[in-house]
């Protein structure tokens, strides 16, 4: 069983149970959309000692929790899942992902850090915004494991990774 050194932040106990089925891992549960001040302080403290990986559901609640934590705590590692990789007919979330999907997500993370490697004009010139840009954003999002993103979010995440226009041109 593979050991994950960092503590993984998930939304609930079913997510924890799923991860523990495949990995030696410690988790902190946010209890869904309710993110208490005590939980935020715990995550901040643990991040200083062992590091934190955010592995949240690919939905609006998961994104809300991610935004709150990244705005309050520096140097969190962010992992993303795609909805189609962790869904049932009615639900979507970490608890529904396969071993392969979880392993890939836990090994493909990045730290939010604004680098400005890509200008807004580069982004537009590459056709990553506006009509017909969804397909290109999907290719890029999968390549860099960024999760499902709208234009504004993928622009921000690409800059956080330091991805350049040249790298994107080669990919597209």
Secondary structure as GFF3:
##gff-version 3
##sequence-region A 1 172
A	DSSP	beta_strand	2	10	.	.	.	ID=ss1
A	DSSP	alpha_helix	13	22	.	.	.	ID=ss2
A	DSSP	beta_strand	23	29	.	.	.	ID=ss3
A	DSSP	alpha_helix	37	49	.	.	.	ID=ss4
A	DSSP	beta_strand	52	55	.	.	.	ID=ss5
A	DSSP	alpha_helix	60	72	.	.	.	ID=ss6
A	DSSP	beta_strand	77	79	.	.	.	ID=ss7
A	DSSP	three_ten_helix	83	85	.	.	.	ID=ss8
A	DSSP	three_ten_helix	94	96	.	.	.	ID=ss9
A	DSSP	alpha_helix	99	107	.	.	.	ID=ss10
A	DSSP	beta_strand	110	111	.	.	.	ID=ss11
A	DSSP	alpha_helix	120	125	.	.	.	ID=ss12
A	DSSP	alpha_helix	134	144	.	.	.	ID=ss13
A	DSSP	alpha_helix	151	161	.	.	.	ID=ss14
A	DSSP	alpha_helix	165	171	.	.	.	ID=ss15
###
